[in-house]
Amino acid sequence: EFAGQLCETIGRTAGKIAVITDRDNCVAVTGAPRREIQDKQISPELERLMEGRQIYQCKAGENKLHVSDGVESQFVSIAAPIISEGDVSGCVVFVCAEGDAPMGDTEYKLAQTVAGFLGKQMEN
């Protein structure tokens, strides 16, 4: 429930589709494709990004990474892993569709901040 509220807030703040995942599934989604993504398993590409423990930002001309298996129309634009007590426990993702312009510093910093906040909350 908390992840859902936070996801809704960041999605509205940025005016973008936002997703919060755990290690396996998309647990909270805000924006148009909610039914497409909610409760779906994350893609192997997103899992690899999370395990890399670095914030990812898609650049113009790069291959697009899928958010979830079986969801062909939504891609990872920004992904910030949620790290709690040294372990990756999920990810904050901003999603784009094919042809969308790359997201900027505002979304990058928002994802980074929310991922850090969630990691701290999980430690308490």
C-alpha positions in Angstrom: 0.0 0.0 0.0 2.8 2.4 0.9 4.6 1.6 -2.4 1.4 2.3 -4.3 0.9 5.7 -2.7 4.5 6.6 -3.3 4.4 5.4 -6.9 1.2 7.5 -7.4 2.9 10.6 -6.0 6.1 10.3 -8.1 4.1 9.6 -11.2 2.0 12.7 -10.8 5.0 14.8 -9.8 6.9 13.9 -12.9 3.9 13.5 -15.1 5.3 10.1 -16.2 4.5 6.4 -15.8 6.1 5.2 -12.7 6.6 1.6 -11.4 8.0 0.2 -8.2 9.1 -3.4 -8.2 10.3 -5.9 -5.7 12.9 -8.4 -6.8 10.5 -10.3 -9.0 7.3 -8.3 -9.8 5.9 -4.9 -10.6 4.2 -4.2 -7.3 2.9 -0.6 -7.9 2.2 1.2 -11.2 0.8 4.6 -11.9 -0.2 5.8 -15.3 -2.0 4.6 -18.4 -0.7 1.0 -18.8 -1.4 0.0 -15.1 -3.3 -3.1 -16.0 -0.6 -4.2 -18.5 2.2 -4.0 -16.0 0.7 -4.4 -12.4 1.7 -7.7 -10.8 3.7 -8.9 -13.8 7.1 -10.4 -13.5 10.0 -8.0 -14.2 12.1 -8.6 -17.4 15.5 -10.3 -17.2 17.0 -7.0 -18.5 15.5 -5.0 -15.6 16.7 -7.7 -13.2 20.2 -7.4 -14.5 20.0 -3.6 -14.1 19.0 -4.0 -10.5 21.8 -6.4 -9.8 24.3 -3.9 -11.2 23.3 -1.6 -8.3 23.7 1.5 -10.5 21.0 4.0 -11.7 20.2 3.4 -15.4 19.1 6.1 -17.8 18.2 5.2 -21.4 20.0 7.4 -23.9 18.7 8.3 -27.4 19.6 5.6 -29.9 20.1 2.8 -27.3 18.2 -0.4 -27.5 15.1 -0.2 -25.3 14.8 -2.5 -22.3 11.4 -4.0 -21.5 10.0 -3.4 -18.0 8.1 -6.7 -17.8 8.0 -10.0 -19.7 5.1 -10.0 -22.2 4.7 -6.2 -22.2 6.1 -5.1 -25.5 5.0 -1.5 -25.6 6.6 -0.2 -22.4 10.3 0.3 -21.8 12.7 1.3 -19.0 13.7 5.0 -19.2 15.2 5.4 -15.8 15.7 2.6 -13.2 17.1 3.2 -9.7 17.7 0.1 -7.6 16.3 0.0 -4.0 19.1 -1.2 -1.7 18.4 -2.1 1.9 21.0 -3.4 4.3 23.3 -4.1 1.3 20.8 -6.1 -0.6 18.8 -5.1 -3.7 15.2 -5.4 -2.8 13.5 -3.7 -5.8 13.6 -0.8 -8.2 12.0 2.5 -8.9 11.4 2.8 -12.7 10.1 5.5 -15.0 8.6 4.0 -18.1 8.4 5.3 -21.7 6.9 4.1 -24.9 8.7 3.7 -28.2 9.5 7.1 -29.7 9.2 9.0 -26.4 12.0 11.5 -25.8 14.6 10.5 -23.2 13.9 11.6 -19.6 16.1 14.2 -17.9 17.8 15.1 -14.7 14.5 15.7 -12.8 13.2 12.2 -13.3 16.7 10.8 -12.7 17.0 12.6 -9.3 13.5 11.8 -8.3 14.0 8.0 -8.9 17.3 8.1 -7.1 15.8 9.9 -4.1 12.8 7.7 -3.9 14.9 4.5 -4.2 17.1 5.8 -1.4 14.1 6.6 0.8 12.5 3.2 0.3 15.8 1.5 1.1 16.0 3.4 4.4 12.4 2.7 5.2 13.0 -1.0 4.8 15.9 -0.9 7.2 13.8 0.6 9.9 
